[in-house]
Amino acid sequence: MATGEAETRIEALNKAVVDADEKTVAFIQALSDDQIKTLGDKVFWVQGEKTVDPATGADVALPEDAEDVINNNQMRGELDNALAALKLFSKDDKVRAESVKTLLAEPDESKLALVEKAFAAESNATIKSQLGLLRGALLLNSDDKASRLDAVKTLADSSNPATKTVLLARLKTETDSDVKIALAAALAKVDAALAWGDKLGAIFSGISLGSILLLVALGLAITYGLMGVINMAHGELMMIGAYATYVVQTLFQKYLPGAFDWYLLAAVPVSFLAAALVGAALERSVLRFLYGRPLETLLATWGISLMLQQGVRSIFGAQNVGVENPVWMSGGVQVLANLSLPYNRLVIIAFAVAVLLGVGWLIGKTRLGLFVRGVTQNRPIASCMGVNTARIDTYAFALGSGIAGLAGCALSQVGNVGPDLGQGYIVDAFMVVVLGGVGQLAGTVYAAMGLGILNKFLEGWTGAVLAKIAVLVLIIIFIQKRPQGIFAMKGRSAEA
């Protein structure tokens, strides 16, 4: 395995793998790690400060003229495959499953004997099924026609994306007409099985995108839908929430490393308060003088958004900063072979639902919500009833800004955090609010989910750019036919 031409070494490696013991596994790992040297027909294993004989394990002196073993790309690939194959006998189910996945990506017929041995010894039904697929993929390269046909029949029942790749590769090189027909039929069956996973994946991706749009648009539904303020700095309020999450993460890493996995629980209220305070300051210092003048609020908030972006660049730098997922948000649920639901996306969907319920309760069931609805429907009468309208304006704008901060906290868990974070969502957020109906939280939910799912399905057919254009065209057509959005505002406020 250490000396001679690459073909000879690979042949020796494949023979050794079939009946490998712990010493053989360790030696193959050492070869992969470039710890082996040779001199003539003698082999030396360098282990830090000492050198041992790989066969006996005894300490030996390393000759000064010993040469490194050179592993070309082909040899390194074979060593990696051999190590992956040997993990088929690990006591850990996860290690064995990962080994099968690695070998299935690049089937090598020389590993058939080892796979057969692992298949006979496997007790986990799921892994045994995957080993059966791997065995079929290896038999596809057999010289025996009957073996190839049997392998095709086995692989036809698979819903693993790697199986489709294996079948396509074999179809390109197959010369026998009967096997070709069987391969084509198997591909059609595998495609049909994968189609369900693709459709469900598109739906989940749409719901995930819709939940993010919902978080972004909820705050805007208050500041624009209820208060009539065209806030072009809404994206930057999201950015502030994301950077607040980054600051909390940094503090936990420095002062509470043992509790790092729970930093997100502290980041949620901090991101809300940070964005809400900035929003309150913005309303009290600028927007309170511009109510009823939408063009001026648009220009003023656009200028403020530029100032906030530059402020963040001055404090944190122009480069994106990294926000890590807690351990409990890493990984995902494997529903189908080609459908995995990431934990971070599932948490964000649940978080969006919780925020929606909280906002609905606050607006519909609390004294503050009653005042907000009263001021937005008829400001003079609310003032005559003793409501401090200026204070309610500040509270409402701070609430909308705080929700934007929560959206930024959620976005930090699925993407990069940078000064331009909010720019990619502000237009979509306005589309959601306008499409759903100004001031209608229920319409915001329907519009966010509808746009998210529609966008993901169109991406599969047309690509991301054309999907965006198609969605925008559909919204324009819809608004032309129904200017009030999905849910029209009812009552006297609709006539005002």
matplotlib code that plots the C-alpha trace (Angstrom):
import matplotlib.pyplot as plt

x = [0.0, 3.0, 5.3, 5.1, 2.9, -0.5, -2.4, -0.5, -1.0, -4.7, -5.0, -3.2, -5.4, -8.7, -7.5, -6.5, -9.8, -11.9, -10.5, -9.0, -8.3, -7.7, -4.0, -4.8, -7.4, -4.8, -2.2, -4.6, -5.4, -1.7, -1.2, -4.0, -2.5, 1.0, 2.6, 4.3, 7.9, 9.8, 13.3, 13.6, 11.1, 11.0, 8.1, 8.2, 5.3, 6.1, 4.1, 5.1, 8.5, 8.8, 8.8, 7.4, 7.2, 3.6, 3.7, 4.9, 4.3, 7.9, 9.9, 12.5, 15.0, 14.0, 16.8, 17.9, 17.4, 13.8, 11.4, 7.8, 5.1, 3.6, -0.2, -1.5, -5.2, -6.3, -4.6, -6.0, -9.5, -9.0, -7.7, -10.8, -13.1, -11.4, -11.7, -15.4, -16.0, -14.3, -16.7, -19.5, -18.5, -18.6, -20.8, -22.3, -25.4, -24.7, -21.2, -22.4, -25.2, -22.7, -20.4, -23.1, -24.0, -20.3, -19.9, -23.1, -21.9, -19.0, -19.8, -16.6, -17.1, -13.9, -15.8, -18.5, -17.1, -16.9, -20.4, -21.7, -20.1, -21.5, -25.0, -25.0, -24.0, -26.2, -29.1, -30.5, -33.3, -32.9, -29.1, -29.6, -31.9, -29.3, -26.7, -28.9, -29.1, -25.3, -24.9, -27.1, -25.1, -21.9, -23.4, -24.3, -20.7, -20.6, -19.7, -22.6, -25.8, -28.1, -26.3, -26.8, -30.5, -31.0, -29.2, -31.4, -34.5, -33.3, -32.4, -35.7, -37.4, -35.1, -36.0, -32.5, -31.1, -27.8, -29.5, -30.6, -27.0, -25.8, -28.4, -27.8, -24.1, -24.6, -27.1, -24.5, -22.0, -24.4, -24.3, -26.8, -30.3, -32.2, -30.3, -30.8, -34.6, -34.5, -32.4, -34.8, -37.8, -35.9, -35.0, -38.7, -39.7, -37.0, -38.0, -41.6, -40.6, -38.3, -41.0, -43.0, -39.9, -39.3, -42.9, -43.0, -39.6, -40.8, -43.9, -41.7, -39.3, -42.3, -43.6, -40.2, -39.8, -43.4, -42.7, -39.7, -41.7, -44.4, -42.0, -40.6, -44.1, -45.8, -43.9, -44.5, -48.2, -48.3, -46.1, -47.5, -50.8, -52.1, -50.1, -49.7, -46.0, -43.9, -40.9, -38.0, -35.8, -37.8, -35.0, -32.4, -34.5, -34.3, -30.5, -30.3, -32.1, -29.7, -26.6, -28.1, -28.2, -24.6, -23.6, -25.5, -23.7, -20.3, -21.0, -22.1, -18.9, -16.8, -18.5, -20.8, -19.3, -21.0, -24.4, -23.7, -26.4, -29.0, -27.8, -30.7, -33.2, -31.5, -31.1, -34.8, -35.9, -32.6, -33.2, -36.8, -35.8, -32.9, -35.0, -38.0, -35.8, -34.4, -37.9, -39.2, -36.4, -37.0, -40.7, -40.2, -37.5, -38.6, -41.8, -44.1, -43.7, -44.5, -47.8, -50.2, -47.3, -46.3, -43.8, -41.8, -41.8, -40.5, -37.6, -36.8, -36.8, -34.7, -32.1, -32.2, -31.7, -28.5, -27.4, -28.1, -26.2, -23.2, -23.4, -23.3, -20.3, -18.4, -19.1, -18.9, -17.1, -18.4, -17.9, -20.6, -20.4, -21.0, -23.9, -23.8, -26.8, -27.1, -26.6, -30.3, -30.9, -28.3, -29.2, -32.7, -35.4, -34.9, -38.5, -37.7, -34.4, -34.5, -36.3, -34.7, -36.4, -33.6, -34.2, -33.4, -36.1, -38.6, -37.8, -38.3, -41.7, -42.8, -41.3, -43.3, -46.5, -45.8, -45.0, -48.2, -50.3, -48.7, -49.3, -52.9, -53.5, -51.8, -53.8, -57.1, -57.3, -55.2, -55.8, -52.8, -54.2, -57.6, -55.9, -53.9, -57.0, -58.9, -56.2, -55.7, -59.4, -60.3, -57.6, -59.7, -62.4, -59.7, -58.1, -61.4, -61.9, -58.7, -56.3, -52.7, -52.4, -48.8, -47.8, -49.8, -48.1, -44.7, -45.8, -47.2, -44.2, -41.9, -43.9, -43.6, -39.9, -39.4, -41.1, -38.7, -35.9, -37.3, -37.3, -33.7, -33.0, -34.6, -32.8, -29.5, -30.0, -30.4, -28.1, -25.3, -25.6, -24.3, -25.1, -27.2, -29.3, -32.6, -32.3, -33.2, -36.5, -38.0, -39.6, -41.0, -42.4, -44.2, -45.7, -47.0, -48.7, -50.2, -51.4, -52.8, -54.8, -53.6, -54.0, -55.2, -53.0, -55.0, -54.3, -50.6, -50.5, -52.2, -50.1, -46.8, -47.5, -49.0, -46.0, -43.5, -45.0, -45.6, -42.1, -40.5, -42.7, -41.9, -38.1, -38.2, -39.5, -38.0, -35.1, -34.8, -34.7, -37.6, -39.6, -39.3, -40.4, -43.4, -44.5, -44.3, -46.3, -49.0, -49.2, -49.5, -52.4, -54.1, -53.8, -55.3, -58.3, -58.6, -56.8, -57.8, -55.9, -57.0, -58.9, -60.5, -60.8, -64.5, -66.4, -66.0, -62.2, -62.4, -64.4, -62.1]
y = [0.0, 2.3, 1.5, 0.9, 2.2, 3.7, 0.7, -1.8, 0.2, 0.5, -3.2, -3.9, -1.4, -3.0, -6.4, -5.1, -3.4, -6.6, -8.1, -5.0, -5.0, -2.0, -1.9, -1.9, 0.9, 3.0, 2.4, 3.5, 6.6, 7.3, 7.0, 9.5, 11.9, 11.7, 10.1, 7.2, 7.2, 4.5, 3.4, 0.6, -2.1, -0.8, 1.3, 3.8, 5.4, 8.8, 9.6, 13.0, 12.7, 8.9, 6.4, 2.9, -0.2, -0.4, -4.2, -4.7, -1.4, -1.4, 1.9, 2.2, 4.8, 6.9, 6.8, 10.3, 9.3, 7.9, 9.4, 10.6, 8.5, 10.5, 10.2, 11.5, 12.6, 9.1, 7.5, 10.1, 9.4, 5.7, 6.2, 8.3, 5.7, 3.0, 4.9, 5.6, 1.9, 0.8, 3.0, 0.6, -1.4, 1.4, 0.9, 4.4, 4.3, 7.9, 7.0, 4.0, 5.9, 8.7, 6.0, 4.6, 8.1, 8.8, 5.5, 5.9, 9.3, 7.5, 3.8, 1.6, -2.0, -3.0, -2.3, -4.8, -7.6, -5.2, -3.9, -7.5, -8.2, -5.1, -5.8, -9.3, -7.9, -4.8, -4.8, -1.3, -1.7, 1.8, 1.5, -2.0, -0.6, 2.0, -0.7, -2.6, 0.4, 0.8, -2.9, -2.3, 0.7, -1.3, -4.2, -1.8, -1.9, -5.8, -7.5, -9.9, -8.7, -10.5, -8.8, -5.4, -6.1, -7.2, -4.1, -1.8, -3.5, -2.9, 0.8, 1.5, 1.4, 4.1, 7.7, 8.8, 11.6, 9.9, 6.9, 9.0, 10.2, 6.6, 5.4, 8.3, 7.7, 4.0, 4.8, 6.8, 3.9, 1.0, -0.9, -3.7, -2.7, -4.7, -3.1, 0.3, -0.1, -1.2, 1.8, 4.2, 2.7, 2.8, 6.5, 7.3, 5.6, 7.3, 10.7, 10.1, 9.4, 12.4, 14.7, 14.5, 15.5, 18.4, 19.6, 19.3, 21.0, 23.9, 24.3, 24.3, 26.8, 29.0, 28.8, 29.6, 32.6, 33.6, 33.5, 35.8, 38.2, 38.1, 39.1, 41.9, 43.1, 43.0, 46.0, 47.8, 46.9, 49.1, 52.0, 52.2, 50.3, 51.9, 55.2, 56.0, 56.6, 55.4, 54.3, 53.6, 53.1, 50.0, 47.7, 49.5, 48.9, 45.2, 45.6, 47.1, 44.1, 41.8, 43.7, 43.7, 39.9, 39.9, 42.0, 39.7, 36.7, 38.3, 39.1, 35.6, 34.2, 36.5, 36.4, 33.4, 30.8, 27.9, 29.4, 30.3, 27.9, 30.1, 33.5, 33.7, 33.9, 37.0, 38.4, 38.4, 41.1, 43.0, 43.2, 44.3, 47.1, 48.3, 48.8, 50.1, 52.8, 53.9, 53.9, 56.0, 58.5, 58.7, 59.4, 62.0, 63.9, 63.7, 62.0, 63.7, 66.8, 65.0, 63.2, 63.6, 64.3, 60.9, 62.2, 64.1, 61.0, 58.9, 61.3, 61.8, 58.1, 57.3, 59.8, 58.4, 54.9, 56.0, 57.5, 54.3, 52.2, 54.5, 54.5, 50.7, 50.7, 53.1, 51.0, 47.4, 47.8, 47.4, 43.6, 41.1, 39.8, 36.1, 35.1, 31.4, 29.1, 27.6, 23.8, 23.2, 25.0, 23.1, 20.1, 19.2, 16.6, 14.2, 13.6, 12.1, 11.2, 14.5, 16.5, 17.8, 20.5, 22.6, 23.3, 27.0, 27.4, 25.5, 27.7, 30.9, 29.7, 29.0, 32.4, 34.2, 32.5, 33.6, 37.2, 37.3, 36.0, 38.5, 41.5, 40.4, 40.2, 43.5, 45.4, 43.7, 43.0, 45.6, 49.2, 50.3, 48.5, 50.2, 53.6, 52.8, 51.8, 54.8, 57.3, 55.8, 55.7, 59.2, 61.3, 64.4, 62.3, 60.2, 63.4, 64.8, 61.6, 62.3, 60.1, 61.5, 61.1, 62.2, 59.5, 56.8, 57.7, 57.1, 53.9, 52.5, 53.5, 52.0, 48.8, 48.5, 49.2, 46.6, 44.0, 44.9, 44.3, 40.8, 40.2, 41.1, 38.8, 35.9, 36.8, 36.6, 32.9, 32.1, 34.6, 37.1, 40.2, 43.3, 47.0, 46.2, 43.5, 45.4, 46.5, 43.0, 42.9, 46.4, 46.2, 42.8, 44.0, 46.9, 44.5, 42.2, 45.1, 46.6, 43.3, 42.2, 45.4, 48.5, 48.1, 44.5, 42.0, 39.0, 40.2, 40.6, 36.9, 35.7, 37.9, 36.9, 33.2, 33.5, 35.4, 33.1, 29.9, 31.4, 32.8, 29.4, 27.5, 30.0, 29.8, 26.1, 26.9, 30.2, 31.0, 33.5, 36.7, 35.9, 34.6, 38.0, 39.8, 37.4, 38.0, 41.8, 41.7, 39.5, 42.0, 44.9, 43.2, 42.2, 45.8, 47.2, 44.9, 45.3, 48.4, 47.9, 44.6, 41.1, 42.5, 45.9, 48.2, 48.5, 51.2, 54.9, 54.8, 53.3, 56.3, 58.9]
z = [0.0, 0.5, -2.4, -6.1, -8.8, -8.1, -9.6, -7.6, -4.4, -5.1, -5.7, -2.4, -0.6, -1.8, -0.7, 2.7, 3.2, 3.0, 6.1, 7.8, 11.5, 13.7, 12.8, 9.1, 9.6, 11.5, 8.8, 6.0, 8.0, 8.5, 4.7, 4.2, 6.7, 5.0, 8.1, 6.2, 4.9, 3.0, 2.3, -0.2, 0.9, 4.5, 5.8, 8.7, 10.5, 11.9, 15.0, 16.2, 17.9, 17.5, 14.6, 14.7, 12.5, 11.2, 11.3, 14.9, 16.5, 17.8, 18.0, 15.3, 14.2, 11.1, 8.5, 7.3, 3.7, 4.2, 1.6, 1.9, 0.4, -2.5, -2.9, -6.2, -6.5, -7.6, -4.6, -2.2, -3.5, -3.1, 0.5, 1.3, -0.2, 1.8, 5.0, 4.3, 3.5, 6.8, 8.7, 7.5, 10.6, 13.1, 16.2, 15.7, 13.4, 12.2, 11.2, 9.2, 7.5, 6.5, 5.2, 2.9, 1.7, 0.8, -1.0, -2.9, -4.3, -6.1, -6.4, -6.7, -7.7, -5.8, -2.6, -3.4, -1.2, 1.8, 1.2, 1.0, 4.3, 5.9, 4.4, 6.0, 9.4, 9.5, 12.0, 11.4, 8.9, 7.4, 7.0, 5.6, 3.0, 2.0, 1.9, -0.5, -2.8, -2.6, -3.5, -6.5, -7.6, -7.4, -9.4, -12.2, -13.2, -13.4, -16.6, -16.1, -17.8, -15.3, -12.4, -14.0, -14.7, -11.0, -9.9, -12.0, -10.6, -7.0, -7.7, -9.4, -5.9, -4.6, -3.9, -3.3, -5.6, -5.7, -7.3, -10.2, -10.8, -10.8, -13.2, -15.6, -15.6, -16.4, -19.1, -21.0, -21.1, -21.4, -24.7, -24.1, -25.4, -22.7, -19.9, -21.5, -21.6, -17.9, -17.0, -18.7, -16.9, -13.6, -14.2, -14.9, -11.7, -9.6, -11.1, -10.1, -6.5, -6.4, -7.8, -4.5, -2.5, -4.9, -4.6, -0.8, -0.7, -2.8, -0.5, 2.6, 1.1, 0.2, 3.7, 5.1, 2.8, 3.5, 7.3, 6.8, 4.6, 7.3, 10.0, 7.8, 6.8, 10.2, 11.4, 8.1, 8.4, 11.5, 10.5, 6.9, 7.1, 10.3, 10.4, 6.7, 7.0, 4.0, 6.0, 3.7, 6.8, 7.8, 6.3, 8.4, 11.6, 10.7, 10.3, 13.8, 15.2, 13.4, 14.7, 18.2, 17.9, 16.8, 19.8, 22.2, 20.6, 21.0, 24.7, 25.4, 23.6, 25.8, 29.2, 29.2, 26.9, 28.7, 28.0, 24.4, 23.1, 24.8, 23.6, 21.2, 24.0, 25.2, 21.7, 20.9, 23.5, 23.0, 19.2, 19.8, 22.2, 20.1, 17.0, 19.0, 20.7, 17.3, 15.8, 18.8, 18.4, 14.6, 15.2, 17.9, 16.1, 12.4, 11.5, 13.9, 11.8, 8.5, 9.2, 6.2, 3.8, 2.4, -0.1, 2.6, 4.9, 2.0, 1.3, 5.0, 5.9, 2.8, 3.9, 7.5, 6.1, 4.4, 7.7, 9.6, 7.1, 7.3, 11.0, 11.1, 8.7, 11.0, 14.1, 12.8, 9.4, 5.9, 5.8, 6.9, 10.4, 11.3, 13.5, 14.5, 15.1, 18.5, 18.6, 18.9, 15.7, 13.7, 11.5, 10.4, 10.0, 7.1, 5.9, 2.5, 0.8, -1.1, 1.5, 4.7, 6.9, 8.6, 12.3, 11.9, 9.3, 11.4, 14.4, 12.3, 11.1, 14.7, 15.7, 13.0, 14.1, 17.8, 16.8, 14.6, 17.5, 19.9, 17.5, 16.9, 20.7, 21.3, 18.6, 19.2, 23.0, 24.8, 25.8, 23.7, 20.7, 21.3, 21.4, 18.2, 16.3, 17.6, 16.6, 13.1, 12.4, 13.7, 15.2, 16.2, 18.0, 19.8, 21.0, 22.2, 24.2, 26.1, 24.2, 24.0, 20.2, 20.0, 22.6, 20.8, 17.6, 19.2, 20.8, 17.6, 15.6, 18.2, 18.1, 14.3, 14.5, 17.3, 15.2, 12.4, 14.9, 15.6, 11.8, 11.8, 14.6, 12.7, 9.5, 11.2, 11.7, 8.0, 6.2, 6.5, 8.6, 6.9, 6.4, 3.3, 5.0, 4.9, 1.2, -0.1, 1.8, 1.9, -1.6, -0.9, 2.4, 0.8, -1.8, 1.0, 2.8, -0.3, -1.7, 1.7, 2.2, 4.0, 7.7, 7.5, 9.5, 8.1, 4.6, 5.5, 6.5, 3.3, 1.1, 2.7, 2.5, -1.0, -2.4, -0.7, -2.1, -5.5, -5.8, -4.9, -7.4, -10.2, -9.3, -10.2, -13.7, -14.6, -12.3, -9.5, -11.5, -13.9, -10.9, -9.2, -12.4, -12.8, -9.2, -9.6, -12.9, -11.2, -8.3, -10.6, -12.5, -9.2, -7.8, -11.1, -10.6, -6.8, -5.5, -1.9, -1.7, -0.6, 2.4, 2.0, 5.0, 6.0, 7.8, 7.9, 7.8, 4.3, 3.1, 4.7]

ax = plt.figure().add_subplot(projection="3d")
ax.plot(x, y, z, "-o")
ax.set_aspect("equal")
plt.show()
